[in-house]
Amino acid sequence: MRPVRDAIHLGSGEPVLLLHPFMMSQNVWKDVAPMLADTGRYEVYAPTMPGHNGGVKARMFLDTKELADDVERRMDELGWPTAHIVGNSLGGWVAFEMMRRGRARTLTAIAPAGGWRHFSPVKFEIVAKFLLGFPVWIIAKLLGAGRVLKFPFTRWFASVPISATPQALPEADLPAILDDVTHCAAYYQLLVKALLLPGLQELANADAPTNLVLCEKDRVLPHPRFARQFIRELPADTVVTRMDRVGHIPMFEDPARTAALITDFIEANRVPPAAEQPA
């Protein structure tokens, strides 16, 4: 039986929106979201974006604009004009787009994608990495997650784009991870669009408190080269946090430290929206 991929929606208080990485789903936040909600200070919402496992069906050539449109629609349905937005990888790219649209109170970008120009070498490097993973993806898709889980090297392969070491990736998370990867219809759609379009623009105009989080053992978007554009173009008051001993998706390896990083930044930068401020 396949896992359910309904949006995570927990707690009450200030709105916190959590956006997942490429090829994953809201499942990456399954441990972090309850930790945030249990503080009693936040209403936490983690959807699955279009083209991903459990998300709405996407158009032929999906791009980050369409992902942001879907996220914005969901925020409107919740009655959230703004929220504290947290995004990892592709989710970080979409989070910056949401800030550009004026929807972010604060932004925590964990190993964000999109830090490249139209013809930057790093853009072609990241697309090549995902294309090189095609044989693994097609084998997993053809055989099914159940069979692939029996292979002795599965945990090692899964850890490369996710965690610092195979041992740091909880074995209990592997079935859901493989289910997400093998049911990601956006695999080719987003790669094609990434080749045709530039990455994030207007970073210098970021107008919400921003925390750029760099993961020490990130093998997907390793810094410094994938962080240069962010560090060069984001406003001088941007906070840069370095998480040691974790890979590209730290929510699996260290959910408690990830949750603390998010709450600490929100609490340090809480400002009521203009409509809620006293005259």
N, C-alpha and C positions, 0 to 999 in steps of 0.2 A: 504494500500500500504506500503510495507516494505521500510525502509530507504536505501539510496544508501550508499555503503561502498567503493567507490573508494578512492585511496590514496589521502591524503591532500598534495598539492604541491604549495607552496606560496613563494613570495618574491624573492629577489636576494641578493647576498653577500656570506659570508662564509656559507658552508653547515652545517645544523643542522638536525640530524636524531632523530626522536621521536619514541620510541617503547612502545607499550601498554602492560597492564597486562594480565594475564591468563583469558580466557573466555570473554575478552572485544575485542574491535576493535580500529581502528584509531579514532573512534568517541570520545574517552576520551580526545583527543587533540584538539577538535573542537574550543574551546575558547582560549587555550594557543597558538596554532600555529599562528593564525592571529596576536596576540599580539607580537610574536617574529618577524614575517615578517614585521609588521608595523613600526618596528624600522628603516627599510631601510638598515639593516646591515647583514641580514641573508636570505639564501634560505632554506626554511623549508620543510622537507619531512616526512610524517607520514604514513607508509604503514600498512596494516593488515597482520599479519603473517599467515603462513599456518595452516590449521585446524580451523581457527577462522572465524567469520562471515564476509564474503566478501573476505577472503584470498584464496589462491590456495588450491586445494585438497591435503591432506597430505597422506603419506604412512601409513601402518597399525600401526606401533609402532613409533610414532613421538617423537623426542627428541630435546633438545636445539641445538644440532649440526645441525640438519636439518633446524631449524628456522634460525640459524646464516648463513647457506649456502644460504637460500633464501634472507636474508637481504643483504648479500655480493653481490649476483647477481644483486639485485636492485641498489646498490651503483655503481656497474660497469656500468650498463645501463645509470645511470645519469652522468657518468664520474667523480665520486667522489673517488679518491684513499683513502681519509680520510675524517672524518667529526667530528664535535662536537656531541657526542652521548648522548642521554638522554633516560633512560629506567626506567619504573616503574614495580616493582614486577617481573614477568616473563621477562618483557622487560629489567629489570635491569640485570638479569642473562644473557640474550642474549647480552646485552651491554658489560658486562665483557668479554664474549667470543670474541666479535668483537675487543675489545682492545687487547686481547691475540694474535689476528691475525694481529695486527699492523694497524687497520683501524680507531683508535680513536685519535683525536687531544686533546680532553678533554672528560671526562666521568662524567655525573651526574646520580648517581644511587639512585632513589627514592624508599625507602622501598624494596630493591632488594631481590629476592628469591635466593636460591642456597647456602646460608651460612651454609652448613652442610657437614659432611663427610658421608661415605657410611652407617654407622650404628649409626649415631647420633640420639638421641631421638627426636630432633626438626624436623628431616625429617619425621619421622613417625607421629609426631603430625600434621604437615601441611597436609599430605596426608589424615589423619583421618578426619581433618576438612572438606576437600572437599568431602570426601565420606559420611560424615554425612549430607551434604547438598543435597545428591542424591534425597531424597523424594521430596524436594522443587523443584529441577530441573526437575524431571520427571513430576510433576503436572503441572508446568508452560509449559513444552513442550507439554503435552497432551491437556491442555485446551487452549493454545495459549495466547500470550501476551495481547490481547484485553480483554479477560475475567479476567485474573489475575489482571489487572490494576483496576478492579472494586472492588476487595477485600479491606477492610479497613486496613488490616495489611501488604499490599504489600510494602508500603514505608518503614515500619519498618524492614521487612526482607531484603530488598535491601540495607538498610543503614548499616547493621551489617558488611559486608565485604568491605564497601566502605567509609563511612563517620563517623565522630565522633558522630553525632546524626541524627535521621530521619529528623529533621528540616533543617539540613545543606545540605541535598541532594536535589537539585532542583527537584521539581515534574515534570517539563517539560522534564527532562532527563530520566525519568523512562521508557517510551516506547522504546527508543533506547537501554537502558541497558538491558531490558528484551529480546529484539530482539537479542542482541548479545549473551546473556547467553543461550537462547533456540536454537540458531543455531551454537553452538560451537561444532564441530565434534571432537575437540581435547580433550574433557573433560576426557575420559578414557585413551586415548592414552598417554597423558603426565603424568597422575598419575601412570600408569603402569611403564613407563620408570623412573619416579622419584624414585619408589621403588627399581628398579633394578640397578640404577646407583648412583655414588656419586654426590655430588654437585659441586660447583666451586672449582677448583684447581689452583695452581700457582698464588694465589693472591699476594704473596710477590713479584712477578715479574711484577706487574702492572707498566707500563712505561709511562702512560699519566697522567696529572693532574686529580685527582679524587675527587669528592665531594660525600660523603656518606650521604644521607639524611634520617633521622629517623623521622617518623611521631608519634607524642605523643599519639594519640588515635587509633593507628593501632591495630585492633583485629585479623588480619590475620597473620601478622608476628611481633608480639609485641616484642619490645626491653625491657630489654637488651638481652634476651636469643637468639633471632634470629639475633642479630647483633654481637655477641661475636666473631664469626670466622672472620668476616670482620675487626673488630677493632683490633683483635689479629694479623692477617696476612697481612693486607694491609700495604704498606710503611708508615713510620712515618710521612711523609709530607702530607698524605691524610687529606683532610678537612672533618670534621664531622659536619653536620648542623642538628639542631633539629627544626622541624616545630611543633609548639604547636597548639593545638585545632583542628587538622585535623586527619582524618582516613587514611586508606590504599591507597586511590586513591585521593589525594588532588586536582587534576585538576578539579573535579566536585565542590568541596567545595569552593576553593579559587584560581581560575585560575590566577588572577592578581599577587598574591603573588608567585605562582608557576613559572610564566613567569619571574618575577623579580629575583627569585632565580637562574634560569637558565642563564639569561643574565648577571647577576652580576658575576657568576663564569666564564663564557666564557670570558668576558671582562678582568677579572683579570688574565687570563691565555692564552691570545691570543698570539700564536707564529706562524708565517707563516710556512707552510710546507717546508721541505728542498728544494724542487724544486723551491719554490718561493722566497727563501731568497737570498739577494744579495751576490755575490761572495766576 
